[in-house]
């Protein structure tokens, strides 16, 4: 059984009326997820924020580091079902953190978010969450393929709608990326793929490029051109895709977190507030407009 602790930041009693529901929902999330996967040890921190969370949801989740989930609730819009979906999403991030990590490149972020969205459907069923249901604009898959290995990608542009891309584009594209991979990988699911490195999903992205009006053969040719240019010292032409080898080993190391005890509720309302955990390199800090920032605080 998984060892986990809940820390309820409630010095000013903003969560007092919700404490029984929060604890019950957290226990349900652990129980439901444990039917599908082994959860690592973790701490769950819950705080209240008027108007916080994703608009229309009143809850946002974030998994900024191994073994940690942070949830922000709007007490006036509390919905246990939406908290449950948020926790299940973040729990997949926990599992992945103890494998290759969330990741620093655009490709890694797309895979991590896509897998977490599919995990929610695997555990709870229903329709994709609003961010996962976003349809990327034409040409976006091609852009993502070209920026796949980029470590300094604009996360706010891809996932938060801060720029020229539709809001939550990264979530919607990641969800479709995993769906495309699963269509060609019989027997796999969000659990069996939870520790698979992002480069294994590049062929699925190439197929998405093909269905987006772009030829995957062109992408392959550009990869080959980039490889030839690297050997000859010539500069690659404009629009050449970034080679997968550019990724390097940037993921968080695996940790040994196999649970050995039964779940425990530490009763967090009596605990002093803890300092925020540092955000790992390459992972953007929470943002009020992120369904993940506010949802991660979307989710995270």
C-alpha positions in Angstrom: 0.0 0.0 0.0 1.1 3.5 -0.7 2.4 5.8 2.1 1.0 9.3 1.7 0.4 12.3 3.9 -2.1 15.1 3.4 -1.3 18.6 4.6 -4.3 21.0 4.8 -3.2 24.6 4.9 -6.1 25.8 7.0 -4.8 28.2 9.6 -7.5 30.7 8.7 -10.2 28.1 8.4 -10.9 28.6 4.7 -11.1 24.8 4.2 -12.8 23.9 7.5 -16.2 23.1 6.0 -14.6 21.0 3.2 -12.2 18.9 5.3 -14.3 15.7 5.4 -14.9 15.8 1.6 -11.3 16.6 0.8 -10.0 13.7 2.8 -12.5 11.3 1.5 -11.8 12.3 -2.1 -8.1 12.0 -1.6 -8.5 8.5 -0.2 -10.8 7.6 -3.1 -8.2 8.8 -5.6 -5.5 6.7 -4.0 -7.7 3.7 -4.0 -8.9 4.1 -7.6 -5.3 4.7 -8.9 -3.9 1.8 -6.9 -6.2 -0.6 -8.8 -4.2 0.3 -11.9 -0.7 1.2 -10.8 1.7 1.3 -7.9 1.8 4.8 -6.5 5.1 6.1 -5.0 5.2 7.7 -1.6 3.9 11.3 -1.7 2.7 14.4 0.1 -0.5 16.1 -0.9 -0.7 19.8 0.0 -4.1 21.5 -0.2 -4.8 25.2 0.1 -7.7 27.5 -0.4 -7.7 30.5 -2.7 -10.8 32.6 -3.5 -11.2 32.5 -7.2 -8.4 30.0 -7.5 -8.1 26.9 -9.6 -9.3 26.5 -13.2 -12.2 28.7 -14.1 -15.5 26.8 -13.9 -13.7 24.0 -12.0 -12.6 25.7 -8.8 -9.7 23.3 -8.5 -6.2 23.2 -9.9 -3.3 20.7 -9.4 0.4 20.8 -9.8 3.1 18.1 -9.4 6.3 20.2 -9.3 8.7 17.5 -8.0 8.9 13.8 -7.2 6.5 12.8 -4.4 4.6 16.1 -4.2 1.2 17.2 -5.4 -0.1 20.7 -4.7 -3.8 21.5 -5.0 -5.5 24.9 -4.9 -9.2 25.0 -4.2 -11.8 27.7 -4.6 -14.0 27.0 -1.5 -17.0 28.6 -3.2 -16.9 26.2 -6.2 -15.8 23.0 -4.6 -16.8 19.8 -6.5 -15.5 16.5 -5.3 -15.7 14.9 -8.7 -13.5 17.5 -10.2 -11.0 17.3 -7.4 -10.9 13.5 -8.0 -10.1 13.9 -11.7 -7.4 16.5 -10.9 -5.8 14.2 -8.3 -5.8 11.2 -10.7 -4.1 13.3 -13.4 -1.4 14.5 -10.9 -0.8 11.0 -9.6 0.2 9.9 -13.1 2.8 12.7 -13.0 4.0 11.3 -9.7 4.6 7.9 -11.3 6.4 9.4 -14.3 8.6 11.6 -12.0 10.1 8.4 -10.6 10.8 7.2 -14.1 12.1 9.6 -16.8 10.7 12.6 -15.1 8.3 15.2 -16.3 10.9 16.4 -18.8 12.4 19.7 -20.0 11.8 19.6 -23.7 8.6 20.3 -25.6 8.3 16.7 -26.6 8.7 15.5 -23.1 6.0 17.9 -21.8 3.6 16.8 -24.5 4.1 13.2 -23.7 3.8 13.7 -19.9 0.6 15.7 -20.2 -0.9 13.4 -22.8 -0.2 10.3 -20.7 -1.7 11.9 -17.6 -4.9 12.8 -19.6 -5.3 9.3 -20.9 -4.7 7.9 -17.4 -7.7 9.9 -16.1 -9.8 8.2 -18.7 -8.4 4.8 -17.9 -9.1 5.1 -14.2 -12.3 7.2 -14.2 -13.7 6.9 -17.7 -15.9 9.7 -19.1 -14.9 12.2 -21.7 -11.5 13.9 -22.0 -11.1 16.9 -19.7 -11.6 20.3 -21.4 -7.9 21.0 -22.0 -7.3 17.5 -23.4 -10.3 18.0 -25.8 -8.8 21.1 -27.5 -8.3 20.7 -31.2 -4.9 22.1 -32.3 -4.9 24.4 -35.3 -3.6 23.3 -38.6 0.2 23.1 -38.8 0.7 22.8 -35.0 1.8 19.2 -35.2 4.5 20.2 -37.6 5.6 23.0 -35.3 5.8 20.6 -32.4 7.8 18.1 -34.4 10.3 20.8 -35.3 10.6 22.0 -31.7 10.4 18.5 -30.2 13.8 18.5 -28.5 13.9 22.2 -27.7 14.7 22.7 -24.0 13.9 26.4 -24.0 10.5 26.0 -25.6 7.9 28.6 -24.7 5.7 26.6 -22.3 3.2 29.4 -21.8 2.7 29.7 -25.5 2.2 26.0 -26.0 0.1 25.2 -23.0 -1.4 28.4 -21.6 -2.5 30.3 -24.7 -0.1 33.1 -24.1 0.9 33.9 -27.6 -0.3 32.9 -31.1 -1.5 29.4 -30.2 -4.9 28.4 -29.0 -5.2 28.1 -25.3 -4.3 24.6 -24.0 -3.0 23.6 -27.4 -0.2 21.6 -25.8 -2.7 19.5 -23.8 -4.9 18.8 -26.8 -1.9 17.9 -29.0 -0.4 15.7 -26.3 -3.7 13.8 -25.8 -3.8 13.2 -29.6 -0.2 12.1 -29.6 -0.8 9.4 -27.1 -4.0 8.3 -28.8 -2.0 7.9 -32.1 0.7 5.9 -30.3 -1.9 3.6 -28.6 -3.6 3.0 -31.9 -0.4 1.3 -33.2 0.7 -0.3 -29.9 -1.7 -3.0 -28.9 -1.6 -3.9 -25.2 -0.1 -0.6 -24.1 -1.9 2.0 -22.0 -1.1 5.0 -19.8 0.3 2.8 -17.1 2.6 0.6 -19.2 3.9 3.7 -20.9 4.3 5.7 -17.7 8.1 5.3 -17.7 8.7 5.3 -21.4 11.0 8.0 -22.6 9.5 10.7 -24.9 11.5 9.8 -28.0 9.6 6.6 -28.3 6.6 8.7 -29.3 8.3 10.6 -32.1 7.0 8.2 -34.8 3.4 8.9 -33.6 4.1 12.7 -33.9 5.3 12.1 -37.4 2.0 10.4 -38.3 0.1 13.3 -36.8 2.1 15.6 -39.0 1.0 13.5 -42.0 -2.7 13.8 -41.0 -2.2 17.5 -40.5 -1.5 18.0 -44.2 2.2 17.6 -43.9 4.2 14.6 -45.1 6.0 12.6 -42.5 8.5 11.6 -45.2 9.5 15.3 -45.4 10.2 15.2 -41.6 12.3 12.1 -41.9 14.2 13.6 -44.8 14.9 16.7 -42.7 16.2 14.5 -39.9 18.5 12.8 -42.3 19.6 16.2 -43.7 20.4 17.4 -40.2 22.5 14.3 -39.6 24.4 14.8 -42.8 25.0 18.5 -42.0 26.3 17.6 -38.6 28.9 15.2 -40.3 30.0 17.7 -42.9 29.8 20.8 -40.7 27.3 22.5 -43.0 24.5 24.5 -41.6 21.1 22.9 -41.8 18.5 24.5 -43.9 15.6 26.5 -42.5 12.9 24.4 -41.0 15.0 21.3 -40.4 13.7 19.3 -37.5 15.8 19.1 -34.3 17.6 15.7 -34.1 16.4 13.4 -31.3 20.1 13.2 -30.2 19.9 16.8 -29.1 17.8 15.8 -26.2 20.6 14.3 -24.1 19.9 12.9 -20.7 17.9 15.7 -19.2 15.3 13.8 -17.2 15.1 13.4 -13.5 16.8 10.2 -12.2 14.6 7.4 -11.1 14.0 7.1 -7.4 13.3 4.1 -5.2 9.9 4.8 -3.7 8.3 1.5 -3.6 5.5 1.7 -0.9 5.8 -0.7 2.0 3.2 0.6 4.4 -0.5 1.4 4.5 -1.8 4.9 3.6 -1.9 7.4 6.4 -3.8 10.7 6.8 -1.6 13.0 8.8 -4.4 15.4 9.4 -2.7 18.4 7.9 -4.8 21.2 9.3 -2.7 21.3 12.5 0.6 21.4 10.6 2.4 24.7 10.0 2.5 25.8 6.4 5.6 24.5 4.6 7.9 26.3 2.2 7.0 25.8 -1.4 9.0 23.1 -3.1 11.5 24.3 -5.7 10.3 23.9 -9.3 12.7 21.6 -11.2 14.8 23.1 -14.0 12.9 23.2 -17.2 9.5 23.0 -15.6 7.8 26.4 -15.5 6.5 27.7 -12.2 2.7 27.6 -11.7 0.8 30.3 -13.5 -2.7 31.5 -12.7 -3.9 30.9 -16.2 -2.5 27.4 -16.6 -5.1 24.8 -16.3 -2.1 23.1 -14.9 -0.7 25.9 -13.1 -3.8 26.8 -11.6 -4.8 23.4 -12.7 -1.7 22.0 -11.9 -3.4 24.6 -10.6 -5.1 22.9 -14.4 -3.2 20.2 -13.4 0.4 19.6 -13.6 
